[in-house]
Amino acid sequence: MKKKIIFAVTTICCIIAMYIVLHITPTLALRTHLFMNGYPIVSFTTGIADDELHNRIDKEILQSQNAKCYTLTKPAFEKPTQSKLTNYKVTKKGILYFAEYYGEA
């Protein structure tokens, strides 16, 4: 019984630690987002650069959300919409970063 409890606590701690590690930097959060959304090859092979256009245009909104936009050098291709998923917004919440698709506009 004691071994089962230790195993359960260790497993939960490992899951929490992995979640924190995968969201500790903006690039890791973006790569994790790509991987979890079904683009594992893109998440490992693409380069990530600052999206200067969106960061300049939406400066006030991004500052209020504590966010920054990034662009992928080799973007993922979404088959249903026949479009490239190039731009992403990464928001900082506490010590963790979270990514979401930002769009082209």
N, C-alpha and C positions, 0 to 999 in steps of 0.2 A: 504494500500500500504506500509506504514512504517513497519507494522508487518511482511510482506513478506520479506522485505529487511533484517530486523533484524534476521529473521529465517534463511534466506539463508547465511548470514555472520556467524551466530553461527554454522550452520551445517558445513560449510567449515572449520572453525577454529577447530571444534571437529575432523574432519577427519584428518587434518594436525597434530593435537596433538596426535591422536592415532597412526599415522604413525611414528612419532618421538618416542613415548614411546615404540612401538614394535621393534624399531631398535636401542635402546640406549645402549644395552649390547650385547656381542657376543652370549650368550645363548638365549636371547630373539629373536635375529635376526634369529638364526638357528631354533628355535621352530616356528617362524612365517613362515619361508620358508617351513618347513615340513607341516604345517597346510595348507598353500596356494597351495601346490602341491598335496593335496589329501590324506594326512596321518594325520588326526586330532588326532586319538587315540595315535599314536606313538609320536606326538608332545607333548602330555601331560604326557606320561608314561615313555619315555626313559630317561636314564641318559646320560650326555654329559661329555666326558673326553678329555684331550689334546691328540692329535695323535702324540706321540713322534717320531714315525718312520718317517712320512712325514715331520714333523717340522725339524728333523735333516737332512734328505736327501736333501730336497728342501729348505734349509735354506736361501741361497742367493736369490732365486727367490721370496720366500715369503716375505723376508725383503724388496725387491724392490717394491713389490705390497702392502706393509703394511698389510700383511695378516698372518693368523695362521690357522692350520688345527685342526679339532676336529673329534672325532669318537663317534658314538652312541653305547650305551651298549645294547640296544634293537632296532636294525636297522629296517627301513622300508623295506618291500619286494615288489619289482616291478614285477608284473605278466608278462608283455610282454617279459621281458628279463630273467625272472626267476632268479633274483639276489637280494642280499641284498644291500641296499644303506647305507653303513656304514660310509664313510669318507666325510667330508665337509670342504670347505675352507671358512673362514669368513674374509672379507676384511673391513678395516676401511677407511671410506671416510668422512673427516671432523669429526663431532661428532657422526656420524651414522655408523652402521655395516650392512653389506650385506652378506648373505650366498649363496653358490652355491655348488652343488655336485662336489666332487674332484676325485672320482674314486678309484680304488684299486691299480693301478700301481704306 
